Amino acid sequence: MSQSGRRVLIGRIVGLYGVQGWLKIESWAEPRMRIFDYQPWLLSAAPGVETQIAGVRGRPQGKGIVAQLPGVDDREQAAALIGSDIHVDRAQLPAPAEGEYYWVDLEGLEVVTTEGVLLGRVTHLFATGANDVVVIRDGERERLVPYVMGSYVRSVDLSAGRMVVDWDPEF
């Protein structure tokens, strides 16, 4: 599965900081300041409306992080960006460690049981307090499978586009 052109949601603009156009950023990068290493950013404030921004600077501020975007010099310009999602091209991210995957790489995989029963495709994943959960959809049916390697998720083969799970197809 090719990674070129795939986008990864890596953060969100969540508020204003000061009067000179600085913005509060929620970062999902690890560590969170690494969000500034992955540029350009693709900002999307509304579906289908994207702005590419390069040269973003940032710093820790209190318990959060703040950023200054080129060309955004006052509070009014900054306020228009609140709520924007921050995406980066998947190719900008480092390769995951052996046996680890970015969620975006798992989306779209065909999911079969250990007995070969087709359950559908991975639509997305979400985090819970205990573990991540894989959402699998086949037509109208949706299944939620804990993303626990070795227990429920037996194998992931990105090149074949397939995930094998130990899951009862009737559940």
C-alpha positions in Angstrom: 0.0 0.0 0.0 1.6 3.3 -1.1 2.0 6.0 1.4 2.5 8.9 -1.0 -0.4 11.4 -0.9 -1.8 10.0 2.3 -2.4 12.6 5.0 -2.1 12.1 8.7 -4.0 14.2 11.3 -1.3 15.3 13.7 -2.8 18.2 15.6 -5.4 21.0 15.9 -5.4 24.7 16.4 -7.3 25.2 19.7 -7.0 28.8 20.8 -5.3 32.2 20.8 -2.2 33.2 22.6 -1.4 36.9 23.0 -2.1 39.7 20.6 0.6 39.0 17.9 -1.1 36.1 16.1 0.3 33.2 18.2 -1.9 30.1 18.4 -2.4 27.4 21.0 -1.8 24.0 19.4 -2.9 20.5 20.4 -0.3 18.1 19.1 -0.6 14.3 18.7 3.1 13.9 17.8 5.4 12.1 20.2 7.0 14.0 21.7 4.5 16.7 21.1 7.0 19.4 20.0 7.9 17.1 17.1 4.9 18.5 15.3 7.1 21.4 14.2 9.5 19.0 12.5 6.8 17.8 10.0 6.2 20.7 7.6 4.5 21.9 5.5 1.3 21.7 7.4 -2.0 21.3 5.6 -4.6 23.3 7.6 -8.2 22.4 7.0 -10.8 24.7 8.7 -13.7 23.3 6.5 -14.2 20.2 4.4 -12.4 20.7 1.0 -10.7 23.9 2.1 -7.0 23.5 2.8 -4.1 25.8 3.2 -0.5 24.7 3.0 1.8 26.4 5.6 5.5 26.1 5.9 7.9 27.8 8.3 5.8 27.4 11.4 7.7 28.2 14.6 6.7 27.0 18.1 7.6 26.6 21.7 6.3 25.1 24.9 4.0 27.5 26.9 2.8 26.4 30.3 1.3 23.0 29.9 0.7 23.4 26.2 2.5 24.5 23.1 2.0 27.6 21.0 2.9 28.3 17.3 3.4 31.3 15.1 2.4 30.8 11.4 4.0 32.9 8.7 1.7 35.8 7.6 -0.4 35.5 10.7 0.5 38.6 12.7 -2.5 39.6 14.7 -5.2 38.2 16.9 -7.9 38.6 14.3 -6.1 36.6 11.6 -5.3 33.9 14.2 -8.9 33.7 15.5 -10.0 32.7 11.9 -7.8 29.6 12.2 -9.1 28.2 15.5 -10.5 24.7 15.0 -8.4 24.0 12.0 -7.0 20.5 11.8 -3.3 20.1 11.1 -2.4 17.4 8.6 1.0 16.4 7.2 1.9 14.1 4.4 2.4 10.5 5.6 5.8 10.3 3.8 7.1 13.0 6.2 6.8 10.7 9.2 9.6 8.4 10.3 9.2 4.7 9.7 7.4 3.0 12.7 9.3 0.5 14.8 9.1 -3.2 13.9 5.6 -4.4 14.8 4.2 -0.9 15.1 1.9 0.9 12.7 0.5 4.3 12.1 -3.3 4.3 12.3 -3.5 5.8 8.8 -1.6 2.7 7.5 -4.2 0.4 8.9 -7.2 2.2 7.5 -8.6 0.4 4.5 -7.1 -3.0 5.3 -9.3 -6.0 4.6 -10.0 -7.9 7.9 -10.5 -11.6 8.0 -10.8 -14.0 11.0 -8.3 -16.7 11.7 -10.7 -19.1 10.0 -10.7 -16.9 6.8 -14.1 -15.3 7.2 -14.2 -11.8 5.7 -15.4 -9.2 8.3 -15.0 -6.1 6.2 -12.4 -3.2 6.1 -10.8 -1.0 8.8 -12.6 2.3 8.6 -10.8 3.9 11.5 -9.3 3.4 15.0 -9.9 5.2 18.3 -8.2 5.2 21.7 -9.8 4.1 24.9 -8.3 4.0 28.4 -7.4 0.3 28.1 -6.4 -0.1 24.5 -7.0 1.1 21.0 -10.0 -0.2 19.1 -10.2 -1.1 15.4 -13.5 -0.2 13.7 -14.4 -2.7 10.9 -17.3 -2.1 8.6 -18.9 -4.4 6.1 -21.9 -2.8 4.5 -24.2 -1.8 7.3 -22.5 -4.0 10.0 -19.8 -2.4 12.2 -17.6 -4.4 14.5 -15.3 -3.0 17.3 -12.3 -5.2 17.9 -9.7 -4.4 20.6 -6.3 -3.6 18.9 -4.3 -6.0 21.0 -1.6 -7.7 19.0 -1.3 -11.4 19.8 -4.7 -11.6 21.4 -7.3 -10.2 19.0 -5.1 -9.0 16.2 -3.0 -11.9 15.0 -1.2 -10.3 12.1 -1.0 -7.2 9.9 0.3 -7.4 6.4 0.4 -3.9 4.9 1.8 -5.2 1.5 -1.1 -7.6 1.2 -3.6 -5.1 2.6 -4.8 -7.6 5.2 -5.3 -7.9 9.0 -6.1 -11.2 10.6 -8.1 -11.2 13.8 -9.2 -13.8 16.3 -12.9 -12.7 16.5 -16.3 -14.4 16.3 -17.9 -13.3 13.0 -21.3 -13.5 14.7 -20.3 -10.9 17.4 
